[in-house]
Amino acid sequence: MIFREARKEDAASIAELHAESWRNAYRGILPDAYLDGPIIKDRISVWQERLASSQPERQFILLAIAGDLLQGFVCVLLDEEPQRGACLDNLHVHHDRKRQGLGRQLFARAAQWVATTEPAWPLHLWVFEHNNGAREFYDSLGGAIVEHSNKHIAGVDVPSVCYLWNDLTTIHKLTINNWV
């Protein structure tokens, strides 16, 4: 497995994995019409915009690649909700690679980047309340639920929870110890 930061030319492959992950995890949460229709166009637009950012130092997009295939990625945005700290906006792993430690590796590398870039900041993320697989994963990493809210996406309001990690050194050690 090779880990490297994303480049502009990676937008399409990131969008494909992102859309595939959403189709698998969000069926029954987001409308089927969205998941089976405009999701890929929507995700390509998001990733093209992010990878063309005028402030790339304010985001961290790390890819995990085996052979020539994207196996997972993580994206941290510093300016998404800075009052909460760094926002882990995306962490997706190809369905064939789940439960093999790749998500923990990506999470650990994201936490390490935040701890280096903004040492006093916590890390947070939003998860759909009914995304049980993701919630089990973040619970296993010691995340604390600090808020419940509805997120509006694809024309619907989706109950969501916000996880928070205050001590990023603990996260890094926890994830390292669980995947080596």
C-alpha positions in Angstrom: 0.0 0.0 0.0 1.3 3.4 -1.0 0.1 6.6 0.8 0.3 9.9 -1.0 -1.4 13.2 -1.1 -4.0 13.7 -3.8 -3.4 15.7 -6.9 -5.8 17.4 -9.4 -5.7 14.5 -11.7 -7.1 12.2 -8.9 -10.5 13.9 -8.8 -12.3 11.3 -10.9 -10.9 8.2 -9.0 -11.7 9.8 -5.6 -15.2 10.7 -6.8 -15.8 7.1 -8.0 -14.8 5.6 -4.7 -16.7 8.3 -2.8 -19.9 7.6 -4.8 -19.5 3.8 -4.4 -19.0 4.1 -0.7 -22.1 6.3 -0.4 -24.1 3.9 -2.4 -23.1 1.0 -0.1 -23.4 2.9 3.2 -26.3 5.3 2.6 -28.9 3.1 0.9 -32.0 3.7 2.9 -30.6 6.9 4.4 -30.3 9.0 1.2 -32.8 8.8 -1.7 -32.2 6.0 -4.2 -32.8 8.5 -7.0 -29.8 10.4 -5.8 -27.6 7.4 -5.1 -28.4 5.8 -8.5 -28.3 9.1 -10.4 -26.5 12.4 -10.0 -24.2 11.3 -7.2 -21.1 10.7 -9.4 -21.5 14.1 -11.1 -21.9 15.7 -7.8 -18.9 14.0 -6.2 -16.7 14.9 -9.3 -17.6 18.5 -8.9 -16.7 18.4 -5.2 -13.3 16.8 -5.7 -12.3 19.0 -8.7 -13.1 22.1 -6.6 -11.2 20.8 -3.5 -8.2 19.7 -5.5 -8.0 23.1 -7.2 -8.1 24.9 -3.9 -6.3 28.2 -3.6 -5.3 27.2 0.0 -4.1 23.6 -0.3 -2.3 23.9 3.0 -5.7 24.2 4.8 -6.7 20.7 3.7 -5.3 17.2 3.8 -6.3 14.7 1.2 -4.4 11.4 1.5 -4.9 8.5 -0.8 -4.1 4.8 -0.2 -3.2 3.0 -3.4 -2.4 -0.6 -4.2 -1.1 -1.3 -7.7 -2.9 1.4 -9.7 -6.2 1.2 -7.7 -7.4 3.7 -5.2 -8.3 1.7 -2.0 -9.2 4.5 0.3 -8.8 8.1 1.1 -9.2 10.6 3.9 -9.9 14.3 3.7 -9.5 16.9 6.6 -10.6 20.5 6.2 -9.3 23.1 8.6 -11.7 25.8 7.6 -15.0 23.8 7.4 -16.0 24.4 11.1 -12.9 25.9 12.8 -14.9 26.6 16.0 -15.0 22.8 16.5 -11.4 22.3 15.3 -10.3 20.3 12.2 -13.1 18.6 10.3 -12.6 15.1 9.1 -14.9 15.5 6.2 -14.3 12.1 4.4 -12.8 8.8 5.2 -13.7 6.1 2.7 -12.3 2.6 2.1 -13.1 0.3 -0.8 -15.6 -2.3 0.3 -13.1 -5.2 -0.3 -10.6 -3.5 2.1 -13.0 -2.9 5.0 -12.1 -4.3 8.4 -8.4 -4.8 7.5 -7.0 -1.8 9.2 -6.9 0.6 6.3 -9.4 3.0 7.8 -7.5 3.1 11.0 -4.3 3.9 9.1 -5.9 6.7 7.2 -7.5 8.0 10.4 -4.1 7.9 12.2 -2.4 9.8 9.4 -5.1 12.4 9.4 -4.9 12.9 13.2 -1.1 13.2 12.9 -1.4 15.8 10.2 -3.9 17.9 12.3 -1.6 17.5 15.4 1.3 18.9 13.4 -0.6 21.6 11.5 -2.8 22.9 14.2 -1.4 21.4 17.5 -4.0 22.8 19.9 -7.0 21.8 17.7 -9.4 18.9 18.3 -10.7 16.8 15.4 -14.4 16.3 14.7 -16.6 14.7 12.1 -20.3 14.3 11.3 -21.8 10.9 10.7 -25.4 10.0 9.7 -27.1 8.6 12.8 -28.2 5.5 11.0 -24.8 4.7 9.4 -24.1 2.0 12.0 -20.9 0.7 10.4 -19.2 4.1 10.5 -20.5 4.8 14.0 -19.1 1.5 15.3 -15.7 2.4 13.7 -15.6 5.9 15.3 -16.8 4.5 18.6 -13.9 2.1 18.5 -11.5 5.0 18.1 -12.8 6.7 21.2 -14.8 9.4 19.7 -17.3 11.3 21.9 -20.7 12.3 20.5 -21.1 16.0 21.3 -24.1 17.0 19.2 -27.1 15.8 17.3 -28.4 17.7 14.3 -30.1 17.3 10.9 -27.9 17.6 7.9 -29.6 18.6 4.6 -28.3 16.6 1.7 -29.8 15.3 -1.6 -33.0 17.1 -0.8 -33.6 15.4 2.6 -32.8 16.1 6.3 -30.8 13.3 7.7 -30.3 12.9 11.5 -26.6 13.2 12.2 -24.2 13.0 15.1 -20.9 14.9 15.7 -18.0 13.0 17.1 -15.1 14.8 18.7 -11.5 13.9 19.7 -9.7 16.4 21.9 -6.4 14.5 22.3 -5.0 13.7 18.9 -1.9 12.0 20.4 -4.1 9.5 22.0 -5.9 8.8 18.7 -2.6 8.4 16.9 -1.4 5.9 19.5 -4.7 4.0 19.6 -4.8 3.6 15.9 -1.2 2.7 15.5 -1.5 0.0 18.2 -4.5 -1.5 16.5 -3.1 -1.8 13.0 0.5 -2.9 13.3 
